Amino acid sequence: MIQNVQGSRKLRGTVELPPDKSISHRSAMFAAIAEGESRIENYSDAADPQSTLSCLKQLGVQVESSDGYVRIQGVGRNGLQNPEQDLDCGNSGTTMRLLSGILSGAGVKCRLTGDESLSKRTMKRIITPLNSMGAKIEGRDGEYAPLQIERGEGIRGIRYPLPIASAQLKSAVLLAGLFADKETEIIETVPSRDHTERLLRLPVEVSGNTTFIRSNRNHPLPRQNYRIPGDFSAAAFWLVAGSIHPDAEIVLEDMGLNPSRTAALQILQQMGADIEIAVKEDQFDEPMGTVTVRSSGLRAVKLDPSLIPNCIDELPILMVAMCFAEGRSEITGASELRHKETDRLHAMERLLSAAGEKFEMRADGIVIQGQGSHIPENTVYDSEHDHRIAMSAAVMALMADGVSKIEHAECTAISYPGFWSDLDRLTR
Ligand code: S3P
């Protein structure tokens, strides 16, 4: 699908954000291996979290959706069944990596597949530690999906310094650790998002940069109720659009405010963005609040590389913000962007070139000379089927005088199915 985006004179209104994708995946997986019924309020209807639900159903888990809740009948840690067919993870790296941790721990024999993009992303980062814990996982050419999981000899707890700052990797090892004979210890040099630690609650302890998961394979995981906050990574498109647009005020309701996810807020504020935050009472495991963003003049920023894991999904849209900031901005230490749904550094190189921006792409980042100037109309942006690139292009297109086109725009449904209608409402 090609989406036309008209440069807009105003950007005003309230947005009901899509439910958080990372938290949705985890709540469903943890509910599936708990004992008894868990209820999830505001589960995401985006394609990725739906891939997780359909894999869980194939593993013999009863999942029912009604009245804004997903109800999951937990089968217990050892109750997952060998599926009759391949588990299709679609476009979702979180589904494939986290489920691999659980399934190898539970000794489920299965094959995990993915779409063209997911089949090109390396899984070696999880295969290596999981196999060293006693799992039996093999990938195509040693590292790609399809992944074949066989029943191993049982899982051993390990002490694992994370070689990559990745919450998906950390979570895969932690989840396999739930099934281990002794404690598993993970050491992070740069902390990544901590949804797994928060949502699992019981068996996890965090001390400084080390996370311990106790061996408790003989203790059941209790059922829990979850409420999913609005997705911060989706909100980031509006935070940037509202900041750079000359006539904007956007209210973002029930936005997730977990500090291990919200570095982009801090960065935008450092750039001079006008953002007001009203934190709601923290009733469940994840903080949330209402956030209002208004037009402001942005200044350039040099990103602190230790913040990268806490804004990894927001880097493409932060690059758009940098194009409108006064001065020279710089991102370094972001080579992980090359391993996302697309090589996002390469995809942004194409996007920024199409928009006529002044920048220099590096192996692990970018330098952008902010112009804050006129964005050409009649530009065609290729999203390369990557949801975050499509939405970044849309924000860029809002700043043009005329109409721009965004190719393969349907990919926004991976994380934000209502994106185009929210955009339309805010500009009308
Ligand atoms: C995610 C972690 C991040 C992020 C992805 C979701 C998660 O990946 O890019 O969109 O839910 O844990 P990495 O942990 O591999 O960086």
Residues whose N, C-alpha, C, O or C-beta is under 5 A from the ligand:
A	BS01	S3P	S22 T94 A165 S166 A167 Q168 L169 I312 D313
